[in-house]
């Protein structure tokens, strides 16, 4: 008797006997045979295995079903009905492997599972290599904080405009989700601008009680200008590429000795503004996008907050203004800038810069 005929007889005997142990052993043998032969099987053969394995896999202990799910999850031509049966299992230990990894689940099945199952099933779905909009729409609607963060961080997930809008609404009360969304390269410009606006509003609400009079006006201008610049840059890799030579120069200099205000001032005097801005970002431990946005702002307030937070002197701030204008600013501009410089405390400037950097996503990426 050939091996296949032997297994077929064993299956019939196992099913007929009603013995769970014999049924489980028959399932394992049939699964082993399928996995070994899978690369060479045609669709009609897979259909035969599908019917037999499905028959054996029902009404057996969950450990055997869990093992089956794990073994079939990565098989490209796994029996589709078996995979679907496992995916709809209420026990996440059984459903999880195929939900996360199997390419044999149809989009309609994924939508149905997302709409009907609990948070653990949703979390498993968020870990799939790719997710279409129809599925993420349901996940974002039904998912708890853990699930929503996970799907937002999945770069293979695609979101509809409605899905992105719902993510933004949930991000209002979730700073971690805000950071995850800012890291996505596919977030539409309109949604990115709204994300920056949410962060801006939260900075204002948190810090405004601490500021009075002219400091309050400086706060508004600094937040608006820096946040606006960051939104326009959008974490663009192009902006970082523009500063790549300067970044390399500053990193090379930093290997010899710590970067200081003297280095920033020296670069400014040499007309090497890019190196000076990168050095400021390095010392402040914030992204170059934030410093470049502050420097190119129509107003000097954003740069003033950064300079004062670093305890840099008036001469350095004046040199920044001069380089930006291409000539020494007028006496009136310098007087107003000097008054603002003296009025703004280091403590206030530091708090605003750090808070804006954290909420605006302009802290450096972890290496």
Buried (B, 14 or more C-beta within 10 A) or exposed (E): EEEEEEBBEBBEEBBEEEEEEBBBBBBBBBBEBBBEEBEEBEEEBBBEBBEBBBBBBEEBEEEBBBBBBBBBBEBEBBBBBBBBBBBBBEBBBBBBBBBBBBBBBEEEBBBBBBEEBEBBBBBBBBBBEEBBBBBBBBBBEBBEEEBBBBBBBBEEBBBBEEBBBBBBEBBEEBBEBBBBBBBBEEBEEEBBBBBBBBBBBBBBEEBEEEBEEEBBEBBBBBBBBBBBBBBBBBBEEEBBEBBEEBBEBBEEBBEEEEBEBEBBBBBBEEEBBBBBBBBBBBBBEBBBBBBBBBBBBEEBBBBBBBBBBBEBEEEBBBBBBBBBEEEEBEEEEBEEBEEBBEBBEEEBBBBBBBBBBBBBBBBBEEE
